[in-house]
Amino acid sequence: DTLQVSEVTRMRCLCVLVATLAGASAQTTAAAPAAPPDAVAAPKPTPVPTPVPTPEPTPEPTPAPIVPARGQCEALQTLFEKTRGASWQNNTGWMTTHVSCCKWHGITCDAEGFITKIELPFNKLAGVLPDDIGGLARLENLQLDHNSISGTLPRAWDSLAALEYVFLGGTFISGTIPPEYGSLKRMVNWDLGVTSISGTLPESVIGKGGLHYVNLALTQVSGTIPHKFFQNPLDYVNFGRTSLSGTISDAIGKLDQLDHFYMEHTAVSGTLPDSIKGARRLYDLDLEGARLSGTLPPELGEMTRLDYVHFGKCVGISGTIPQTIAGLTRVDYIDLESTKVSGTIPPE
């Protein structure tokens, strides 16, 4: 009996403990506040992106120094010696052994070390032009204008097969243009203006068909202009104040790229050809003091780009001012002084 009572007592205690624990759990659940029905969950924080490092730019490879081809520096050294290089306005690098001659002031070389440009204008060169320049087989551009260079054009330069541009204006060069220069097939630009060049114009040189720019103004050239000259794709022609004579070819009308045409104070005679209307791009037309005769062609009115027109002192020109001149709406200057032309310039 005593054993049964103890077991009953133990069971009762166990039941009381379970009931107590259940009650405590219920009280904890009831104490927690209920979430309101329209509650919104708190937003999650926006993650901060990890910065990506900017890659360093790949450095440009340093170009290898250009090594001058054989004979290139020697020709320049001769030019330096013949034109008093020590007195030039700028001779940076010249005759310096530790500086490649391709880096000398005014010199440009191609990737193979051949000289392509000599650009030394307004640089106080004084002396003569050396034959050695003729050995620069890839020379394209020669600019020695407005220096105290004298002497004649070297015949040895006829080997400059790549030569395209020659600027020797404003120097004291004399003599004639060598006919051998007809071998310079790539020539585009001849500037010998304001020099003492004389003689006639060799057809082999100025009639070869590729010239764009020709300046022989204020020189002593004489004779007539070869007919083939007007077969070049000319855009600039200046023979002003020379002793050239002859007539203006009808072929001038084929020069549809011609911008400037200067023949003032020359012995050019005859009439101004009607075909000139074909030179529709002509901007400046200066025939002041030439020995032209006849009348002003009405076709001038079709040359609507004209800005400057000078027939002053052309005492042989007569007739009346063509009414078509009214079409020249861009003209800023027209000079008919000391001609026999009569009438009035029509309003625009």
PAZA-676186 format. One record per residue (C-alpha): residue in three letters; y, z, x; residue number from 1. Coordinates in pm, whole numbers. Layout:
BEGIN
+--------+--------+--------+--------+-----+
: residu :     py :     pz :     px : num :
+--------+--------+--------+--------+-----+
:    ALA :      Y :      Z :      X : NUM :
...
+--------+--------+--------+--------+-----+
***
This chain:
BEGIN
+--------+--------+--------+--------+-----+
: residu :     py :     pz :     px : num :
+--------+--------+--------+--------+-----+
:    ASP :      0 :      0 :      0 :   1 :
:    THR :    237 :     88 :    279 :   2 :
:    LEU :    177 :   -256 :    434 :   3 :
:    GLN :    255 :   -434 :    106 :   4 :
:    VAL :    583 :   -242 :     63 :   5 :
:    SER :    697 :   -340 :    410 :   6 :
:    GLU :    620 :   -706 :    347 :   7 :
:    VAL :    808 :   -701 :     19 :   8 :
:    THR :   1103 :   -538 :    190 :   9 :
:    ARG :   1106 :   -800 :    464 :  10 :
:    MET :   1100 :  -1084 :    212 :  11 :
:    ARG :   1389 :   -932 :     20 :  12 :
:    CYS :   1598 :   -905 :    337 :  13 :
:    LEU :   1525 :  -1265 :    424 :  14 :
:    CYS :   1636 :  -1381 :     78 :  15 :
:    VAL :   1957 :  -1180 :    106 :  16 :
:    LEU :   2031 :  -1341 :    449 :  17 :
:    VAL :   1977 :  -1694 :    316 :  18 :
:    ALA :   2199 :  -1628 :     16 :  19 :
:    THR :   2472 :  -1490 :    241 :  20 :
:    LEU :   2467 :  -1794 :    468 :  21 :
:    ALA :   2479 :  -2035 :    173 :  22 :
:    GLY :   2779 :  -1858 :     29 :  23 :
:    ALA :   2969 :  -1874 :    354 :  24 :
:    SER :   2904 :  -2246 :    382 :  25 :
:    ALA :   3030 :  -2304 :     29 :  26 :
:    GLN :   3347 :  -2110 :     99 :  27 :
:    THR :   3416 :  -2319 :    417 :  28 :
:    THR :   3372 :  -2646 :    225 :  29 :
:    ALA :   3599 :  -2532 :    -56 :  30 :
:    ALA :   3869 :  -2423 :    193 :  31 :
:    ALA :   3904 :  -2775 :    345 :  32 :
:    PRO :   4192 :  -2965 :    167 :  33 :
:    ALA :   4095 :  -3286 :     -3 :  34 :
:    ALA :   4260 :  -3606 :    127 :  35 :
:    PRO :   4505 :  -3757 :   -118 :  36 :
:    PRO :   4369 :  -4066 :   -291 :  37 :
:    ASP :   4640 :  -4299 :   -147 :  38 :
:    ALA :   4633 :  -4169 :    210 :  39 :
:    VAL :   4669 :  -4438 :    482 :  40 :
:    ALA :   4488 :  -4405 :    807 :  41 :
:    ALA :   4713 :  -4360 :   1110 :  42 :
:    PRO :   4758 :  -4689 :   1304 :  43 :
:    LYS :   4573 :  -4726 :   1624 :  44 :
:    PRO :   4798 :  -4738 :   1932 :  45 :
:    THR :   4862 :  -5092 :   2065 :  46 :
:    PRO :   4687 :  -5130 :   2396 :  47 :
:    VAL :   4921 :  -5200 :   2688 :  48 :
:    PRO :   4817 :  -5526 :   2862 :  49 :
:    THR :   4727 :  -5497 :   3221 :  50 :
:    PRO :   4983 :  -5698 :   3426 :  51 :
:    VAL :   4839 :  -6002 :   3600 :  52 :
:    PRO :   4977 :  -6042 :   3951 :  53 :
:    THR :   5169 :  -6367 :   4012 :  54 :
:    PRO :   4992 :  -6569 :   4275 :  55 :
:    GLU :   5194 :  -6641 :   4585 :  56 :
:    PRO :   5291 :  -7012 :   4614 :  57 :
:    THR :   5093 :  -7204 :   4867 :  58 :
:    PRO :   5332 :  -7288 :   5152 :  59 :
:    GLU :   5400 :  -7656 :   5214 :  60 :
:    PRO :   5225 :  -7774 :   5525 :  61 :
:    THR :   5466 :  -7833 :   5809 :  62 :
:    PRO :   5479 :  -8207 :   5875 :  63 :
:    ALA :   5367 :  -8311 :   6215 :  64 :
:    PRO :   5654 :  -8420 :   6439 :  65 :
:    ILE :   5703 :  -8796 :   6457 :  66 :
:    VAL :   5619 :  -8931 :   6798 :  67 :
:    PRO :   5845 :  -9225 :   6887 :  68 :
:    ALA :   5663 :  -9551 :   6951 :  69 :
:    ARG :   5680 :  -9708 :   7293 :  70 :
:    GLY :   6015 :  -9859 :   7384 :  71 :
:    GLN :   6210 :  -9706 :   7095 :  72 :
:    CYS :   6391 :  -9430 :   7285 :  73 :
:    GLU :   6466 :  -9661 :   7577 :  74 :
:    ALA :   6660 :  -9901 :   7351 :  75 :
:    LEU :   6866 :  -9612 :   7215 :  76 :
:    GLN :   6938 :  -9484 :   7565 :  77 :
:    THR :   7081 :  -9826 :   7653 :  78 :
:    LEU :   7299 :  -9820 :   7339 :  79 :
:    PHE :   7424 :  -9476 :   7441 :  80 :
:    GLU :   7511 :  -9592 :   7791 :  81 :
:    LYS :   7671 :  -9922 :   7684 :  82 :
:    THR :   7897 :  -9761 :   7423 :  83 :
:    ARG :   8011 :  -9447 :   7609 :  84 :
:    GLY :   7788 :  -9211 :   7419 :  85 :
:    ALA :   7926 :  -8904 :   7592 :  86 :
:    SER :   8256 :  -8963 :   7408 :  87 :
:    TRP :   8110 :  -9024 :   7063 :  88 :
:    GLN :   8238 :  -8813 :   6779 :  89 :
:    ASN :   7886 :  -8698 :   6707 :  90 :
:    ASN :   7606 :  -8738 :   6960 :  91 :
:    THR :   7391 :  -8445 :   6851 :  92 :
:    GLY :   7049 :  -8460 :   7013 :  93 :
:    TRP :   7115 :  -8778 :   7207 :  94 :
:    MET :   6968 :  -8792 :   7556 :  95 :
:    THR :   6809 :  -8448 :   7506 :  96 :
:    THR :   6457 :  -8460 :   7647 :  97 :
:    HIS :   6319 :  -8179 :   7432 :  98 :
:    VAL :   6435 :  -8348 :   7106 :  99 :
:    SER :   6250 :  -8656 :   6980 : 100 :
:    CYS :   6480 :  -8959 :   6965 : 101 :
:    CYS :   6374 :  -8992 :   6600 : 102 :
:    LYS :   6578 :  -8672 :   6546 : 103 :
:    TRP :   6891 :  -8791 :   6722 : 104 :
:    HIS :   7204 :  -8813 :   6510 : 105 :
:    GLY :   7209 :  -9132 :   6299 : 106 :
:    ILE :   6851 :  -9234 :   6373 : 107 :
:    THR :   6566 :  -9270 :   6125 : 108 :
:    CYS :   6205 :  -9352 :   6214 : 109 :
:    ASP :   5905 :  -9439 :   6002 : 110 :
:    ALA :   5582 :  -9238 :   6007 : 111 :
:    GLU :   5454 :  -9434 :   6304 : 112 :
:    GLY :   5759 :  -9360 :   6518 : 113 :
:    PHE :   5934 :  -9696 :   6489 : 114 :
:    ILE :   6312 :  -9689 :   6440 : 115 :
:    THR :   6416 :  -9823 :   6099 : 116 :
:    LYS :   6783 :  -9719 :   6080 : 117 :
:    ILE :   7073 :  -9681 :   6322 : 118 :
:    GLU :   7368 :  -9536 :   6129 : 119 :
:    LEU :   7667 :  -9457 :   6350 : 120 :
:    PRO :   7978 :  -9575 :   6162 : 121 :
:    PHE :   8320 :  -9424 :   6241 : 122 :
:    ASN :   8169 :  -9255 :   6546 : 123 :
:    LYS :   8398 :  -9367 :   6833 : 124 :
:    LEU :   8151 :  -9600 :   6997 : 125 :
:    ALA :   8327 :  -9813 :   7260 : 126 :
:    GLY :   8166 : -10091 :   7458 : 127 :
:    VAL :   7930 : -10382 :   7399 : 128 :
:    LEU :   7615 : -10429 :   7196 : 129 :
:    PRO :   7301 : -10426 :   7413 : 130 :
:    ASP :   7028 : -10690 :   7392 : 131 :
:    ASP :   6772 : -10407 :   7392 : 132 :
:    ILE :   6832 : -10343 :   7021 : 133 :
:    GLY :   6647 : -10671 :   6968 : 134 :
:    GLY :   6327 : -10494 :   7071 : 135 :
:    LEU :   6332 : -10262 :   6768 : 136 :
:    ALA :   6085 : -10464 :   6565 : 137 :
:    ARG :   6109 : -10254 :   6249 : 138 :
:    LEU :   6485 : -10199 :   6241 : 139 :
:    GLU :   6606 : -10254 :   5883 : 140 :
:    ASN :   6955 : -10109 :   5874 : 141 :
:    LEU :   7219 : -10133 :   6148 : 142 :
:    GLN :   7551 :  -9960 :   6075 : 143 :
:    LEU :   7800 :  -9960 :   6361 : 144 :
:    ASP :   8111 : -10048 :   6163 : 145 :
:    HIS :   8459 :  -9913 :   6240 : 146 :
:    ASN :   8400 :  -9848 :   6607 : 147 :
:    SER :   8566 :  -9992 :   6919 : 148 :
:    ILE :   8275 : -10226 :   6989 : 149 :
:    SER :   8362 : -10553 :   7159 : 150 :
:    GLY :   8181 : -10850 :   7307 : 151 :
:    THR :   7966 : -11096 :   7115 : 152 :
:    LEU :   7666 : -11078 :   6886 : 153 :
:    PRO :   7356 : -11074 :   7113 : 154 :
:    ARG :   7134 : -11377 :   7066 : 155 :
:    ALA :   6837 : -11154 :   7151 : 156 :
:    TRP :   6873 : -10997 :   6808 : 157 :
:    ASP :   6712 : -11302 :   6652 : 158 :
:    SER :   6379 : -11118 :   6691 : 159 :
:    LEU :   6476 : -10843 :   6444 : 160 :
:    ALA :   6244 : -10975 :   6176 : 161 :
:    ALA :   6272 : -10663 :   5956 : 162 :
:    LEU :   6653 : -10650 :   5960 : 163 :
:    GLU :   6814 : -10642 :   5615 : 164 :
:    TYR :   7155 : -10475 :   5648 : 165 :
:    VAL :   7418 : -10533 :   5919 : 166 :
:    PHE :   7749 : -10348 :   5910 : 167 :
:    LEU :   7975 : -10441 :   6201 : 168 :
:    GLY :   8305 : -10470 :   6017 : 169 :
:    GLY :   8617 : -10313 :   6160 : 170 :
:    THR :   8515 : -10370 :   6522 : 171 :
:    PHE :   8642 : -10598 :   6801 : 172 :
:    ILE :   8339 : -10826 :   6806 : 173 :
:    SER :   8426 : -11187 :   6885 : 174 :
:    GLY :   8251 : -11517 :   6937 : 175 :
:    THR :   8046 : -11702 :   6680 : 176 :
:    ILE :   7751 : -11620 :   6457 : 177 :
:    PRO :   7445 : -11740 :   6652 : 178 :
:    PRO :   7252 : -12008 :   6458 : 179 :
:    GLU :   6936 : -11838 :   6587 : 180 :
:    TYR :   7001 : -11563 :   6334 : 181 :
:    GLY :   6853 : -11800 :   6079 : 182 :
:    SER :   6519 : -11643 :   6177 : 183 :
:    LEU :   6627 : -11317 :   6011 : 184 :
:    LYS :   6454 : -11403 :   5685 : 185 :
:    ARG :   6491 : -11062 :   5525 : 186 :
:    MET :   6867 : -11037 :   5567 : 187 :
:    VAL :   7045 : -10914 :   5252 : 188 :
:    ASN :   7380 : -10785 :   5376 : 189 :
:    TRP :   7622 : -10934 :   5631 : 190 :
:    ASP :   7940 : -10734 :   5688 : 191 :
:    LEU :   8150 : -10876 :   5970 : 192 :
:    GLY :   8487 : -10837 :   5800 : 193 :
:    VAL :   8800 : -10750 :   6000 : 194 :
:    THR :   8660 : -10867 :   6333 : 195 :
:    SER :   8742 : -11152 :   6572 : 196 :
:    ILE :   8438 : -11357 :   6473 : 197 :
:    SER :   8524 : -11728 :   6478 : 198 :
:    GLY :   8365 : -12070 :   6446 : 199 :
:    THR :   8190 : -12224 :   6148 : 200 :
:    LEU :   7937 : -12072 :   5914 : 201 :
:    PRO :   7586 : -12170 :   6028 : 202 :
:    GLU :   7392 : -12301 :   5731 : 203 :
:    SER :   7074 : -12165 :   5888 : 204 :
:    VAL :   7218 : -11813 :   5856 : 205 :
:    ILE :   7413 : -11803 :   5530 : 206 :
:    GLY :   7218 : -12065 :   5339 : 207 :
:    LYS :   6873 : -11914 :   5370 : 208 :
:    GLY :   6853 : -11791 :   5009 : 209 :
:    GLY :   6829 : -11410 :   5017 : 210 :
:    LEU :   7183 : -11285 :   5071 : 211 :
:    HIS :   7350 : -11049 :   4824 : 212 :
:    TYR :   7654 : -10927 :   5014 : 213 :
:    VAL :   7868 : -11133 :   5254 : 214 :
:    ASN :   8198 : -11009 :   5398 : 215 :
:    LEU :   8383 : -11220 :   5655 : 216 :
:    ALA :   8734 : -11137 :   5535 : 217 :
:    LEU :   9013 : -11126 :   5791 : 218 :
:    THR :   8814 : -11311 :   6054 : 219 :
:    GLN :   8877 : -11643 :   6228 : 220 :
:    VAL :   8590 : -11838 :   6071 : 221 :
:    SER :   8673 : -12194 :   5980 : 222 :
:    GLY :   8519 : -12510 :   5841 : 223 :
:    THR :   8368 : -12548 :   5497 : 224 :
:    ILE :   8131 : -12330 :   5300 : 225 :
:    PRO :   7783 : -12486 :   5311 : 226 :
:    HIS :   7660 : -12589 :   4967 : 227 :
:    LYS :   7338 : -12392 :   5019 : 228 :
:    PHE :   7541 : -12074 :   5042 : 229 :
:    PHE :   7572 : -12071 :   4664 : 230 :
:    GLN :   7192 : -12071 :   4632 : 231 :
:    ASN :   7181 : -11708 :   4742 : 232 :
:    PRO :   7156 : -11434 :   4474 : 233 :
:    LEU :   7508 : -11322 :   4565 : 234 :
:    ASP :   7684 : -11025 :   4408 : 235 :
:    TYR :   7970 : -10983 :   4660 : 236 :
:    VAL :   8155 : -11258 :   4847 : 237 :
:    ASN :   8467 : -11201 :   5055 : 238 :
:    PHE :   8610 : -11487 :   5264 : 239 :
:    GLY :   8971 : -11383 :   5206 : 240 :
:    ARG :   9236 : -11457 :   5469 : 241 :
:    THR :   9022 : -11688 :   5680 : 242 :
:    SER :   9062 : -12053 :   5778 : 243 :
:    LEU :   8784 : -12176 :   5553 : 244 :
:    SER :   8847 : -12499 :   5368 : 245 :
:    GLY :   8663 : -12734 :   5137 : 246 :
:    THR :   8602 : -12682 :   4767 : 247 :
:    ILE :   8434 : -12425 :   4548 : 248 :
:    SER :   8092 : -12560 :   4460 : 249 :
:    ASP :   7988 : -12615 :   4098 : 250 :
:    ALA :   7686 : -12404 :   4191 : 251 :
:    ILE :   7902 : -12094 :   4160 : 252 :
:    GLY :   7811 : -12102 :   3792 : 253 :
:    LYS :   7454 : -12012 :   3883 : 254 :
:    LEU :   7558 : -11683 :   4039 : 255 :
:    ASP :   7486 : -11470 :   3734 : 256 :
:    GLN :   7490 : -11150 :   3943 : 257 :
:    LEU :   7824 : -11213 :   4114 : 258 :
:    ASP :   8066 : -10919 :   4074 : 259 :
:    HIS :   8339 : -10989 :   4331 : 260 :
:    PHE :   8469 : -11322 :   4463 : 261 :
:    TYR :   8759 : -11322 :   4709 : 262 :
:    MET :   8898 : -11643 :   4861 : 263 :
:    GLU :   9267 : -11549 :   4882 : 264 :
:    HIS :   9490 : -11713 :   5143 : 265 :
:    THR :   9235 : -11972 :   5252 : 266 :
:    ALA :   9258 : -12351 :   5275 : 267 :
:    VAL :   9010 : -12395 :   4990 : 268 :
:    SER :   9129 : -12681 :   4769 : 269 :
:    GLY :   9027 : -12880 :   4465 : 270 :
:    THR :   8994 : -12748 :   4113 : 271 :
:    LEU :   8828 : -12437 :   3984 : 272 :
:    PRO :   8501 : -12570 :   3840 : 273 :
:    ASP :   8433 : -12526 :   3470 : 274 :
:    SER :   8087 : -12404 :   3564 : 275 :
:    ILE :   8239 : -12076 :   3681 : 276 :
:    LYS :   8183 : -11948 :   3328 : 277 :
:    GLY :   7818 : -11901 :   3430 : 278 :
:    ALA :   7924 : -11615 :   3658 : 279 :
:    ARG :   7951 : -11388 :   3356 : 280 :
:    ARG :   7927 : -11065 :   3554 : 281 :
:    LEU :   8233 : -11147 :   3762 : 282 :
:    TYR :   8469 : -10852 :   3777 : 283 :
:    ASP :   8726 : -10944 :   4046 : 284 :
:    LEU :   8845 : -11302 :   4102 : 285 :
:    ASP :   9105 : -11336 :   4377 : 286 :
:    LEU :   9223 : -11686 :   4475 : 287 :
:    GLU :   9582 : -11594 :   4562 : 288 :
:    GLY :   9753 : -11847 :   4785 : 289 :
:    ALA :   9459 : -12087 :   4795 : 290 :
:    ARG :   9528 : -12462 :   4782 : 291 :
:    LEU :   9375 : -12510 :   4440 : 292 :
:    SER :   9508 : -12770 :   4198 : 293 :
:    GLY :   9450 : -12874 :   3838 : 294 :
:    THR :   9460 : -12643 :   3539 : 295 :
:    LEU :   9305 : -12314 :   3445 : 296 :
:    PRO :   8975 : -12392 :   3273 : 297 :
:    PRO :   8949 : -12260 :   2914 : 298 :
:    GLU :   8603 : -12134 :   3011 : 299 :
:    LEU :   8770 : -11841 :   3186 : 300 :
:    GLY :   8797 : -11680 :   2844 : 301 :
:    GLU :   8417 : -11651 :   2830 : 302 :
:    MET :   8406 : -11428 :   3137 : 303 :
:    THR :   8460 : -11109 :   2942 : 304 :
:    ARG :   8391 : -10868 :   3231 : 305 :
:    LEU :   8693 : -10987 :   3430 : 306 :
:    ASP :   8923 : -10703 :   3522 : 307 :
:    TYR :   9133 : -10854 :   3804 : 308 :
:    VAL :   9248 : -11220 :   3810 : 309 :
:    HIS :   9481 : -11347 :   4083 : 310 :
:    PHE :   9603 : -11708 :   4103 : 311 :
:    GLY :   9949 : -11615 :   4235 : 312 :
:    LYS :  10102 : -11856 :   4489 : 313 :
:    CYS :   9848 : -12127 :   4406 : 314 :
:    VAL :  10134 : -12376 :   4388 : 315 :
:    GLY :   9908 : -12666 :   4291 : 316 :
:    ILE :   9786 : -12509 :   3967 : 317 :
:    SER :   9969 : -12634 :   3657 : 318 :
:    GLY :   9928 : -12676 :   3282 : 319 :
:    THR :   9949 : -12410 :   3017 : 320 :
:    ILE :   9780 : -12076 :   2983 : 321 :
:    PRO :   9464 : -12138 :   2778 : 322 :
:    GLN :   9451 : -11947 :   2451 : 323 :
:    THR :   9096 : -11840 :   2533 : 324 :
:    ILE :   9244 : -11591 :   2779 : 325 :
:    ALA :   9284 : -11365 :   2478 : 326 :
:    GLY :   8910 : -11301 :   2505 : 327 :
:    LEU :   8956 : -11117 :   2834 : 328 :
:    THR :   8998 : -10779 :   2672 : 329 :
:    ARG :   8907 : -10583 :   2987 : 330 :
:    VAL :   9164 : -10742 :   3217 : 331 :
:    ASP :   9405 : -10498 :   3380 : 332 :
:    TYR :   9579 : -10745 :   3609 : 333 :
:    ILE :   9659 : -11118 :   3584 : 334 :
:    ASP :   9888 : -11281 :   3843 : 335 :
:    LEU :  10019 : -11636 :   3800 : 336 :
:    GLU :  10330 : -11592 :   4012 : 337 :
:    SER :  10462 : -11901 :   4194 : 338 :
:    THR :  10233 : -12143 :   4013 : 339 :
:    LYS :  10327 : -12428 :   3782 : 340 :
:    VAL :  10148 : -12271 :   3488 : 341 :
:    SER :  10361 : -12232 :   3177 : 342 :
:    GLY :  10327 : -12063 :   2842 : 343 :
:    THR :  10263 : -11705 :   2749 : 344 :
:    ILE :   9960 : -11483 :   2769 : 345 :
:    PRO :   9828 : -11460 :   2412 : 346 :
:    PRO :   9796 : -11116 :   2252 : 347 :
:    GLU :   9451 : -10960 :   2232 : 348 :
+--------+--------+--------+--------+-----+
***
